[in-house]
Amino acid sequence: MAAVVRAQESAPRPGPLARLFGASPLTVAARAHYRGALGELLVGDALENLGLTWDVLHDLPLEAGVLDHLLIGRAGVFTVHAANFGRNEVTVEGSAVTVGGEHLDDIEQAARQAGEVSRRLSDAAGATVRVRPLLVVVDPLKLVVKAPAADVRVIASRDLQGVLARAPRTLTGEEVAHISDVADLVSTWPTAPEVGLDTQKLHRDFGVIRTAVTDALVRRILWAAAATIVVYVGVCSVIATLVSVVMRS
């Protein structure tokens, strides 16, 4: 979400005609990240419904970017990298993720994030904190795991809550509380040169962008429907005229 909000900060305000005809308000840079941000939001909402037994943190700044979600509970510590590939078949074979013939590096990215989180939490907690990475594929048409990745578990978003609910307990309540406390410290994570991420503002700003994108999409659909009706009426009129001519001849 942060990438979308940053890309939209310098976007010009759409003119009256652009708004009327539903032109997308997204810049080229924002468009590249928008679908992924929607996936991140969907997974985040599912995680918030896990209940009070889990501590959930969102949008944590790391050296290699922003971690989508961090989970801390009796079942352990998990990083969650959300990947939205649209309604496509996703194939996993070892460390390779393939979508539509394209090989992607999401498993490697998820592993790198988990490694950094483990190092930072361990340093802050004064003890080794094991972190397990999850790659959550948002609502795929089909997820095919031919060979599981060595260190990263890949699951569909619809299975996320069930997987976490069935996970065995590995931490005591005291350990969960201690890890949660150090995870909440700003000093545990690298921050931007000026200030860290204000996640509440980030979600508000993204919500405004999402509303504008949805409104534009609705307008485009309405214009497409209107054009279809006009064409249909025109074709029917031509057919009626031809039939009338034939009947008179």
C-alpha beads as a LAMMPS data file, in Angstrom:
LAMMPS data file: protein, C-alpha beads

249 atoms
248 bonds

1 atom types
1 bond types

-500.0 500.0 xlo xhi
-500.0 500.0 ylo yhi
-500.0 500.0 zlo zhi

Masses

1 110.0

Atoms # bond

1 1 1 0.000 0.000 0.000
2 1 1 2.825 2.389 0.816
3 1 1 4.153 2.178 -2.759
4 1 1 0.723 3.095 -4.162
5 1 1 0.262 6.024 -1.801
6 1 1 3.756 7.364 -2.538
7 1 1 3.218 7.051 -6.291
8 1 1 -0.074 8.940 -6.068
9 1 1 1.303 11.847 -4.041
10 1 1 2.428 13.681 -7.198
11 1 1 -0.493 12.568 -9.382
12 1 1 -2.353 15.450 -11.085
13 1 1 -6.019 15.849 -10.231
14 1 1 -8.177 14.332 -13.020
15 1 1 -10.033 16.898 -15.130
16 1 1 -13.831 17.017 -15.489
17 1 1 -13.875 14.962 -18.699
18 1 1 -11.521 12.345 -17.264
19 1 1 -13.771 11.961 -14.220
20 1 1 -16.920 11.895 -16.368
21 1 1 -15.665 9.061 -18.571
22 1 1 -14.036 7.129 -15.717
23 1 1 -10.364 7.496 -16.586
24 1 1 -8.222 5.637 -14.056
25 1 1 -6.846 8.031 -11.413
26 1 1 -3.777 5.821 -10.898
27 1 1 -0.376 6.856 -12.171
28 1 1 1.675 4.308 -14.119
29 1 1 3.845 3.696 -11.048
30 1 1 0.845 3.255 -8.743
31 1 1 -0.877 0.903 -11.192
32 1 1 2.079 -1.485 -10.968
33 1 1 1.545 -1.906 -7.208
34 1 1 -2.223 -1.509 -6.869
35 1 1 -3.288 -5.145 -7.296
36 1 1 -0.674 -6.263 -4.785
37 1 1 -1.920 -3.660 -2.313
38 1 1 -5.474 -4.995 -2.612
39 1 1 -4.156 -8.462 -1.834
40 1 1 -2.235 -7.164 1.160
41 1 1 -5.405 -5.490 2.454
42 1 1 -7.525 -8.634 2.000
43 1 1 -5.023 -10.805 3.851
44 1 1 -4.666 -8.187 6.582
45 1 1 -8.428 -8.181 7.164
46 1 1 -8.391 -11.987 7.497
47 1 1 -5.565 -11.808 10.025
48 1 1 -7.406 -9.239 12.129
49 1 1 -10.215 -11.800 12.517
50 1 1 -7.927 -14.384 14.127
51 1 1 -8.831 -13.171 17.598
52 1 1 -7.011 -11.918 20.659
53 1 1 -4.659 -14.922 20.814
54 1 1 -2.605 -13.413 17.979
55 1 1 -0.677 -10.159 17.859
56 1 1 -0.771 -8.832 14.290
57 1 1 1.492 -6.058 12.975
58 1 1 1.207 -4.595 9.494
59 1 1 3.561 -2.795 7.105
60 1 1 6.783 -3.239 9.048
61 1 1 9.764 -1.427 7.490
62 1 1 12.665 -3.708 6.571
63 1 1 15.935 -3.122 4.756
64 1 1 14.555 -4.795 1.625
65 1 1 11.186 -3.040 1.677
66 1 1 8.038 -3.309 3.740
67 1 1 6.825 -6.558 5.314
68 1 1 3.112 -7.015 4.709
69 1 1 2.243 -8.673 8.033
70 1 1 3.878 -10.129 11.143
71 1 1 2.034 -12.662 13.339
72 1 1 2.993 -13.522 16.904
73 1 1 1.067 -16.157 18.851
74 1 1 1.309 -19.405 20.785
75 1 1 1.878 -21.230 17.478
76 1 1 4.996 -19.144 16.837
77 1 1 6.136 -16.135 14.839
78 1 1 5.211 -15.879 11.164
79 1 1 5.955 -13.392 8.438
80 1 1 3.248 -13.067 5.799
81 1 1 4.073 -11.990 2.269
82 1 1 0.824 -11.479 0.323
83 1 1 0.968 -12.073 -3.434
84 1 1 -1.948 -11.143 -5.686
85 1 1 -1.573 -12.753 -9.118
86 1 1 -5.216 -12.283 -10.073
87 1 1 -7.522 -15.172 -10.952
88 1 1 -4.764 -17.311 -12.432
89 1 1 -3.350 -20.761 -11.824
90 1 1 -0.241 -20.527 -9.640
91 1 1 2.339 -23.321 -9.663
92 1 1 4.965 -23.858 -6.969
93 1 1 7.952 -26.117 -7.562
94 1 1 10.658 -25.741 -4.959
95 1 1 11.687 -22.103 -4.817
96 1 1 10.016 -21.288 -8.144
97 1 1 6.604 -19.660 -8.471
98 1 1 5.155 -19.709 -11.975
99 1 1 2.141 -17.730 -13.156
100 1 1 1.178 -17.805 -16.822
101 1 1 4.613 -19.077 -17.804
102 1 1 6.384 -16.290 -15.887
103 1 1 8.806 -17.245 -13.103
104 1 1 8.590 -15.004 -10.028
105 1 1 10.844 -14.569 -6.989
106 1 1 8.182 -14.252 -4.260
107 1 1 9.440 -17.310 -2.357
108 1 1 12.977 -15.912 -2.191
109 1 1 11.591 -12.552 -1.089
110 1 1 9.498 -14.170 1.659
111 1 1 12.550 -16.114 2.885
112 1 1 14.726 -12.982 2.964
113 1 1 12.109 -11.067 4.937
114 1 1 11.744 -13.869 7.489
115 1 1 15.511 -14.049 7.923
116 1 1 15.778 -10.336 8.602
117 1 1 12.819 -10.362 10.999
118 1 1 14.323 -13.295 12.923
119 1 1 17.646 -11.489 13.244
120 1 1 16.078 -8.232 14.408
121 1 1 13.676 -9.837 16.886
122 1 1 16.454 -12.056 18.266
123 1 1 18.733 -9.052 18.800
124 1 1 15.951 -7.093 20.505
125 1 1 14.705 -10.009 22.630
126 1 1 18.136 -11.221 23.704
127 1 1 17.293 -14.758 22.607
128 1 1 16.852 -16.632 19.346
129 1 1 13.429 -16.043 17.803
130 1 1 12.473 -18.527 15.109
131 1 1 10.406 -16.960 12.333
132 1 1 8.500 -19.007 9.750
133 1 1 7.658 -17.370 6.428
134 1 1 4.263 -17.736 4.764
135 1 1 3.636 -16.814 1.145
136 1 1 -0.107 -16.216 0.896
137 1 1 -1.486 -16.270 -2.644
138 1 1 -4.621 -14.133 -2.822
139 1 1 -7.672 -15.950 -4.199
140 1 1 -5.938 -17.886 -7.007
141 1 1 -7.936 -19.780 -9.612
142 1 1 -5.867 -22.797 -8.585
143 1 1 -2.756 -23.286 -6.458
144 1 1 -0.637 -26.269 -7.502
145 1 1 2.281 -27.220 -5.236
146 1 1 4.343 -29.741 -7.218
147 1 1 7.197 -29.615 -4.720
148 1 1 7.082 -27.546 -1.513
149 1 1 9.666 -24.854 -0.934
150 1 1 12.350 -25.744 1.595
151 1 1 11.676 -22.980 4.118
152 1 1 8.589 -21.094 2.906
153 1 1 5.058 -22.432 3.168
154 1 1 2.845 -21.372 0.252
155 1 1 -0.921 -21.325 0.835
156 1 1 -4.021 -19.772 -0.701
157 1 1 -5.603 -16.892 1.215
158 1 1 -8.809 -18.905 1.737
159 1 1 -6.796 -21.474 3.751
160 1 1 -4.866 -18.994 5.907
161 1 1 -7.094 -18.936 8.976
162 1 1 -7.433 -22.728 9.014
163 1 1 -3.678 -23.269 8.743
164 1 1 -2.997 -20.951 11.672
165 1 1 -5.824 -22.409 13.763
166 1 1 -4.387 -25.937 13.372
167 1 1 -0.764 -24.935 14.000
168 1 1 0.643 -26.559 17.180
169 1 1 1.743 -24.377 20.067
170 1 1 5.465 -23.710 20.237
171 1 1 5.666 -20.660 22.548
172 1 1 4.582 -19.982 26.114
173 1 1 2.381 -17.029 26.955
174 1 1 5.366 -15.247 28.498
175 1 1 7.435 -15.744 25.347
176 1 1 4.622 -14.405 23.174
177 1 1 4.291 -11.324 25.378
178 1 1 8.050 -10.660 25.332
179 1 1 8.368 -11.024 21.553
180 1 1 5.293 -8.832 21.022
181 1 1 6.773 -6.163 23.270
182 1 1 10.057 -5.972 21.348
183 1 1 8.215 -6.126 18.008
184 1 1 6.295 -3.016 19.043
185 1 1 9.509 -1.062 19.649
186 1 1 10.421 1.377 16.881
187 1 1 14.085 0.671 17.606
188 1 1 13.650 -2.949 16.514
189 1 1 13.061 -1.962 12.896
190 1 1 14.880 0.273 10.409
191 1 1 12.907 3.400 9.591
192 1 1 12.807 5.960 6.815
193 1 1 15.249 8.924 7.172
194 1 1 12.534 11.211 8.538
195 1 1 9.885 9.157 10.336
196 1 1 8.541 5.631 10.439
197 1 1 5.354 4.544 8.717
198 1 1 2.090 5.891 10.120
199 1 1 0.008 2.811 9.341
200 1 1 -3.340 4.394 10.241
201 1 1 -2.726 7.306 7.875
202 1 1 -1.458 4.855 5.254
203 1 1 -4.710 2.904 5.383
204 1 1 -6.791 6.098 5.238
205 1 1 -4.880 7.414 2.229
206 1 1 -5.127 4.085 0.432
207 1 1 -8.854 3.979 1.192
208 1 1 -9.318 7.319 -0.574
209 1 1 -7.383 6.047 -3.601
210 1 1 -9.363 2.798 -3.654
211 1 1 -12.661 4.695 -3.604
212 1 1 -11.548 6.853 -6.541
213 1 1 -10.449 3.774 -8.514
214 1 1 -13.760 2.015 -7.822
215 1 1 -15.782 5.082 -8.836
216 1 1 -13.831 5.339 -12.102
217 1 1 -14.403 1.646 -12.819
218 1 1 -18.155 2.002 -12.249
219 1 1 -18.268 4.950 -14.654
220 1 1 -16.419 2.965 -17.334
221 1 1 -18.817 0.057 -16.921
222 1 1 -21.831 2.370 -17.225
223 1 1 -20.428 3.998 -20.368
224 1 1 -19.683 0.576 -21.869
225 1 1 -23.219 -0.577 -21.073
226 1 1 -24.675 2.589 -22.607
227 1 1 -22.585 2.122 -25.755
228 1 1 -23.729 -1.499 -26.025
229 1 1 -27.367 -0.432 -25.751
230 1 1 -26.921 2.248 -28.420
231 1 1 -25.298 -0.250 -30.788
232 1 1 -28.021 -2.818 -30.089
233 1 1 -30.799 -0.306 -30.726
234 1 1 -29.063 0.828 -33.914
235 1 1 -28.708 -2.723 -35.212
236 1 1 -32.329 -3.501 -34.382
237 1 1 -33.416 -0.345 -36.204
238 1 1 -31.427 -1.306 -39.300
239 1 1 -32.852 -4.834 -39.257
240 1 1 -36.389 -3.492 -38.872
241 1 1 -35.859 -1.132 -41.803
242 1 1 -34.511 -3.943 -43.995
243 1 1 -37.421 -6.208 -43.096
244 1 1 -39.875 -3.420 -43.892
245 1 1 -38.262 -2.856 -47.290
246 1 1 -38.351 -6.580 -48.088
247 1 1 -41.985 -6.873 -47.044
248 1 1 -43.008 -3.979 -49.334
249 1 1 -41.126 -5.322 -52.344

Bonds

1 1 1 2
2 1 2 3
3 1 3 4
4 1 4 5
5 1 5 6
6 1 6 7
7 1 7 8
8 1 8 9
9 1 9 10
10 1 10 11
11 1 11 12
12 1 12 13
13 1 13 14
14 1 14 15
15 1 15 16
16 1 16 17
17 1 17 18
18 1 18 19
19 1 19 20
20 1 20 21
21 1 21 22
22 1 22 23
23 1 23 24
24 1 24 25
25 1 25 26
26 1 26 27
27 1 27 28
28 1 28 29
29 1 29 30
30 1 30 31
31 1 31 32
32 1 32 33
33 1 33 34
34 1 34 35
35 1 35 36
36 1 36 37
37 1 37 38
38 1 38 39
39 1 39 40
40 1 40 41
41 1 41 42
42 1 42 43
43 1 43 44
44 1 44 45
45 1 45 46
46 1 46 47
47 1 47 48
48 1 48 49
49 1 49 50
50 1 50 51
51 1 51 52
52 1 52 53
53 1 53 54
54 1 54 55
55 1 55 56
56 1 56 57
57 1 57 58
58 1 58 59
59 1 59 60
60 1 60 61
61 1 61 62
62 1 62 63
63 1 63 64
64 1 64 65
65 1 65 66
66 1 66 67
67 1 67 68
68 1 68 69
69 1 69 70
70 1 70 71
71 1 71 72
72 1 72 73
73 1 73 74
74 1 74 75
75 1 75 76
76 1 76 77
77 1 77 78
78 1 78 79
79 1 79 80
80 1 80 81
81 1 81 82
82 1 82 83
83 1 83 84
84 1 84 85
85 1 85 86
86 1 86 87
87 1 87 88
88 1 88 89
89 1 89 90
90 1 90 91
91 1 91 92
92 1 92 93
93 1 93 94
94 1 94 95
95 1 95 96
96 1 96 97
97 1 97 98
98 1 98 99
99 1 99 100
100 1 100 101
101 1 101 102
102 1 102 103
103 1 103 104
104 1 104 105
105 1 105 106
106 1 106 107
107 1 107 108
108 1 108 109
109 1 109 110
110 1 110 111
111 1 111 112
112 1 112 113
113 1 113 114
114 1 114 115
115 1 115 116
116 1 116 117
117 1 117 118
118 1 118 119
119 1 119 120
120 1 120 121
121 1 121 122
122 1 122 123
123 1 123 124
124 1 124 125
125 1 125 126
126 1 126 127
127 1 127 128
128 1 128 129
129 1 129 130
130 1 130 131
131 1 131 132
132 1 132 133
133 1 133 134
134 1 134 135
135 1 135 136
136 1 136 137
137 1 137 138
138 1 138 139
139 1 139 140
140 1 140 141
141 1 141 142
142 1 142 143
143 1 143 144
144 1 144 145
145 1 145 146
146 1 146 147
147 1 147 148
148 1 148 149
149 1 149 150
150 1 150 151
151 1 151 152
152 1 152 153
153 1 153 154
154 1 154 155
155 1 155 156
156 1 156 157
157 1 157 158
158 1 158 159
159 1 159 160
160 1 160 161
161 1 161 162
162 1 162 163
163 1 163 164
164 1 164 165
165 1 165 166
166 1 166 167
167 1 167 168
168 1 168 169
169 1 169 170
170 1 170 171
171 1 171 172
172 1 172 173
173 1 173 174
174 1 174 175
175 1 175 176
176 1 176 177
177 1 177 178
178 1 178 179
179 1 179 180
180 1 180 181
181 1 181 182
182 1 182 183
183 1 183 184
184 1 184 185
185 1 185 186
186 1 186 187
187 1 187 188
188 1 188 189
189 1 189 190
190 1 190 191
191 1 191 192
192 1 192 193
193 1 193 194
194 1 194 195
195 1 195 196
196 1 196 197
197 1 197 198
198 1 198 199
199 1 199 200
200 1 200 201
201 1 201 202
202 1 202 203
203 1 203 204
204 1 204 205
205 1 205 206
206 1 206 207
207 1 207 208
208 1 208 209
209 1 209 210
210 1 210 211
211 1 211 212
212 1 212 213
213 1 213 214
214 1 214 215
215 1 215 216
216 1 216 217
217 1 217 218
218 1 218 219
219 1 219 220
220 1 220 221
221 1 221 222
222 1 222 223
223 1 223 224
224 1 224 225
225 1 225 226
226 1 226 227
227 1 227 228
228 1 228 229
229 1 229 230
230 1 230 231
231 1 231 232
232 1 232 233
233 1 233 234
234 1 234 235
235 1 235 236
236 1 236 237
237 1 237 238
238 1 238 239
239 1 239 240
240 1 240 241
241 1 241 242
242 1 242 243
243 1 243 244
244 1 244 245
245 1 245 246
246 1 246 247
247 1 247 248
248 1 248 249
